[in-house]
Amino acid sequence: MKSFTRSEIYGVGIILLVIASLTAFNLQVSLRRSRDSQRKADINAISDALGKYQADFGFFPPSTEDGKILACKGENFEDVPDNLPEDEKRAFFFKTLKGCSWGDDALKDVNDEKYEPYLRSIPKDPKFDEGLTYFYISNMNRYQIYAYLEGGSSEIGYREGIVKRMLSCGSKICSFGKAYSETPLEKSIEEYENEISEKSIQ
């Protein structure tokens, strides 16, 4: 049997190295796409749950300054006193709540534990342990929920207008999102509602 020459061995080694590199690259791309698909599914699930919440309560849960959903029991949670004026009951209620923890807390009616949760566990970013999170904004009339897509501009759903807002999805800038009805993702809710008010005056 003819033995391989040194140059032939080197050639085979290079070919195997190239194949291994391409395989590793394709695997990384596949995993990245899978994570981005999960992010889109998570945002849709949160959006659907928010719609159900709004249908029951007449408003969307407000947001915290760090982009969480303000709808979970805080350490000082207690039932709203019946003797409070109606306009003070909601304010009292929200003061007893905390921002829901991504991946741990449920989105539910905190006053009725028997009622089916809108989400048994509010999803967290697939790379939450590496510092990535979702970002929620709401004035109770409208909401915007954002995520970061690893695929960048090559990923379906990526919005340059969202990136320009410089919203923090943890350690990265948000680039994908979903909002209530016709609420745009590229501008703040306040800015959008001001535009609507100005048009109604004209």
SVG drawing of the C-alpha trace seen along z (x, -y; Angstrom):
<svg xmlns="http://www.w3.org/2000/svg" viewBox="-65 -74 71 76">
<polyline fill="none" stroke="black" stroke-width="0.4" points="0.0,0.0 1.3,-3.4 1.8,-5.7 0.6,-9.3 3.2,-12.0 3.7,-14.8 2.1,-17.3 -0.9,-15.1 -1.3,-14.8 -1.1,-18.6 -3.7,-18.9 -6.1,-16.6 -5.6,-18.3 -6.4,-21.7 -9.5,-20.4 -10.7,-18.9 -9.9,-22.1 -12.0,-24.1 -14.9,-21.7 -14.8,-21.9 -14.7,-25.7 -17.6,-25.9 -19.6,-23.5 -18.9,-25.5 -19.8,-28.7 -23.1,-27.3 -23.9,-25.9 -23.4,-29.4 -25.6,-31.0 -28.3,-28.4 -28.2,-28.9 -28.3,-32.7 -31.3,-32.5 -33.0,-30.1 -32.5,-32.7 -33.9,-35.5 -36.9,-33.4 -37.5,-32.8 -37.3,-36.5 -39.9,-37.2 -42.2,-34.5 -41.6,-35.8 -42.6,-39.4 -45.7,-38.1 -46.7,-36.0 -46.2,-39.1 -48.2,-41.2 -51.1,-38.7 -51.0,-38.6 -51.1,-42.3 -54.1,-42.4 -56.0,-40.0 -54.9,-42.0 -56.3,-45.2 -59.5,-43.5 -60.1,-42.7 -58.8,-45.8 -59.4,-48.5 -55.7,-49.6 -52.3,-48.1 -50.0,-47.5 -47.6,-50.5 -43.9,-50.2 -41.0,-50.7 -38.0,-53.0 -35.9,-50.0 -38.4,-48.6 -40.2,-46.0 -44.0,-45.3 -45.3,-46.8 -47.9,-44.2 -46.4,-41.9 -46.9,-41.9 -44.3,-44.1 -43.1,-43.5 -45.7,-46.0 -48.6,-44.6 -52.0,-44.9 -55.6,-45.1 -56.9,-48.6 -58.9,-50.1 -62.6,-50.5 -62.9,-53.9 -60.5,-55.5 -61.9,-57.8 -62.0,-56.1 -59.3,-58.4 -56.9,-57.4 -57.5,-53.6 -55.5,-53.0 -52.5,-55.1 -52.6,-53.2 -52.7,-49.9 -49.7,-50.6 -47.6,-51.7 -47.9,-48.2 -46.6,-46.6 -43.1,-45.9 -41.7,-45.3 -42.2,-41.6 -39.0,-39.6 -38.3,-38.3 -38.5,-34.5 -39.8,-34.1 -43.0,-36.0 -46.4,-35.5 -48.6,-38.2 -51.8,-37.7 -54.6,-39.4 -52.7,-39.8 -56.1,-40.2 -57.4,-36.9 -55.0,-33.9 -57.6,-31.6 -57.9,-33.5 -56.0,-32.0 -52.7,-33.9 -52.3,-35.8 -48.8,-34.4 -47.6,-31.7 -44.0,-33.0 -43.2,-36.3 -40.5,-35.2 -36.9,-36.3 -34.3,-36.8 -32.5,-33.6 -29.2,-35.3 -30.6,-36.8 -27.7,-35.3 -25.3,-37.3 -27.1,-40.6 -29.8,-40.8 -33.4,-41.7 -36.6,-42.8 -37.8,-46.4 -41.3,-47.4 -42.8,-50.9 -46.4,-51.8 -48.5,-54.8 -51.4,-52.4 -53.2,-53.5 -50.6,-52.2 -47.5,-50.0 -44.3,-49.2 -42.2,-46.0 -38.7,-45.7 -36.0,-43.1 -32.5,-42.9 -31.9,-40.8 -28.4,-39.2 -28.8,-39.0 -28.8,-42.7 -30.1,-44.3 -30.1,-40.8 -32.8,-39.6 -36.5,-39.9 -38.1,-42.4 -35.0,-44.5 -35.9,-48.2 -33.2,-50.9 -35.7,-53.4 -35.8,-51.5 -32.0,-51.4 -31.9,-55.2 -34.0,-55.5 -31.1,-54.0 -33.3,-52.0 -31.4,-49.5 -32.3,-45.9 -29.8,-45.1 -26.3,-45.1 -27.4,-45.8 -29.5,-48.3 -33.1,-47.2 -33.7,-46.6 -37.1,-44.8 -40.5,-45.4 -44.2,-45.3 -46.7,-47.9 -50.4,-48.4 -52.5,-49.0 -51.0,-51.7 -48.5,-53.0 -45.2,-53.4 -42.0,-51.8 -39.7,-54.5 -40.9,-57.2 -42.0,-57.6 -45.7,-57.1 -45.8,-60.6 -44.5,-62.0 -47.1,-60.0 -50.0,-61.1 -48.9,-64.7 -49.0,-64.4 -52.5,-62.9 -53.7,-65.8 -52.2,-68.4 -54.0,-66.8 -57.3,-66.8 -57.0,-70.5 -56.3,-71.4"/>
</svg>
